[in-house]
């Protein structure tokens, strides 16, 4: 058995690619559009990662997605959690659970998907993250 991918439904391809690619640093590896099925599938993966992918599914006909469907979060190991959180914050992404411990943070995609960031190793706690409160749900 081999893990292949996690599918996440998105409502705006441009916003989602900005978040996942420009923000988190994932790379698009392939794309499939289906006129008949009226959807676009975009597969992303972390550079150098031979593991599973994230499949962004964009349904062409408007649809409202509600929280739930028994989905928790995506998790990524990162080289520098402080630098990535600062980069995302500079892009306007809310850091819902700041990396106060130098190890873990949570953010949300434009479609509300919770993303856990886990530091590779650990960094000493530092400001402004150390005293930053949680914001919203994560």
C-alpha positions in Angstrom: 0.0 0.0 0.0 1.2 3.5 -0.8 -0.3 6.8 0.3 -1.2 8.9 -2.8 -2.9 12.2 -1.9 -5.4 14.2 0.2 -8.2 16.0 -1.7 -9.3 19.4 -0.6 -12.2 21.2 -2.3 -11.4 24.9 -3.2 -13.7 27.7 -4.4 -11.0 29.9 -6.0 -8.1 28.4 -7.9 -6.0 31.6 -7.9 -6.4 32.3 -4.2 -5.7 28.7 -3.4 -2.6 28.5 -5.5 -1.3 31.7 -4.0 -1.7 30.2 -0.5 -0.4 26.7 -1.2 2.3 27.6 -3.7 3.5 31.2 -2.9 2.7 30.9 0.8 3.5 27.3 1.8 6.0 26.7 -1.0 4.3 23.7 -2.6 4.7 23.1 -6.3 2.1 22.2 -8.9 3.1 18.8 -10.4 0.1 18.2 -12.7 -3.4 19.4 -13.6 -6.4 17.8 -15.2 -9.5 19.6 -16.4 -12.8 17.7 -17.2 -15.3 19.5 -19.4 -17.7 16.7 -19.0 -17.3 16.5 -15.2 -17.0 20.3 -14.9 -14.0 20.2 -12.6 -10.3 21.0 -12.4 -7.9 18.9 -10.4 -4.5 20.4 -9.4 -1.9 18.2 -7.7 0.7 19.8 -5.4 3.6 18.5 -3.5 6.4 19.9 -1.3 9.8 20.3 -3.2 11.9 17.2 -2.7 9.2 15.3 -0.9 8.6 11.9 -2.4 5.5 11.4 -0.2 1.9 12.1 -0.9 0.3 15.0 -2.7 -2.4 17.5 -2.1 -5.2 17.4 -4.7 -7.0 20.7 -5.0 -10.5 20.1 -6.5 -12.2 23.0 -8.1 -15.8 22.3 -9.2 -16.8 24.8 -11.9 -20.4 25.1 -10.7 -20.7 27.2 -7.5 -21.2 25.1 -4.4 -21.0 26.0 -0.7 -18.7 23.8 1.3 -19.3 23.5 5.0 -16.9 22.6 7.7 -16.8 18.9 8.6 -16.9 15.8 6.4 -14.6 14.3 9.1 -11.6 16.2 7.9 -9.0 17.5 10.4 -6.0 19.2 8.9 -3.0 18.9 6.6 0.4 18.9 8.3 3.8 19.9 6.9 7.3 19.7 8.5 9.1 23.0 7.9 12.7 24.2 8.0 12.1 27.5 9.8 8.6 27.9 11.3 9.2 31.5 12.3 10.3 32.5 8.8 7.3 30.7 7.2 4.8 32.2 9.6 6.3 35.7 9.0 6.1 35.1 5.2 2.4 34.0 5.5 1.6 36.9 7.8 3.2 39.3 5.3 0.8 37.8 2.7 -2.2 38.6 4.9 -2.6 35.0 6.2 -3.8 35.0 9.9 -1.6 32.8 12.1 -4.4 31.2 14.1 -2.1 29.3 16.5 1.2 31.1 16.6 4.4 29.1 17.0 4.9 30.2 20.7 6.8 27.0 21.5 9.1 27.2 18.4 7.6 23.9 17.2 3.9 24.1 16.0 1.6 26.6 14.4 -1.7 26.5 12.6 -3.1 28.6 9.7 -6.1 28.3 7.4 -6.3 28.2 3.6 -8.6 30.6 1.7 -11.2 27.8 1.9 -10.8 27.3 5.7 -8.7 24.1 5.5 -6.6 23.9 8.7 -2.9 23.6 8.0 -0.5 22.5 10.8 3.1 23.6 10.5 5.7 21.6 12.5 9.2 22.7 13.0 11.9 20.2 11.9 13.6 19.9 15.3 12.8 22.8 17.6 13.6 26.5 17.8 13.8 28.5 21.1 10.7 30.5 21.8 10.9 34.1 20.5 8.9 37.2 20.1 6.6 38.3 18.6 5.3 34.7 18.5 5.9 33.9 22.2 3.2 36.4 23.4 0.9 36.3 20.4 -2.6 35.0 21.3 -4.6 32.4 19.3 -6.9 33.9 16.7 -10.1 32.3 15.4 -10.4 28.5 15.0 -7.5 26.2 14.0 
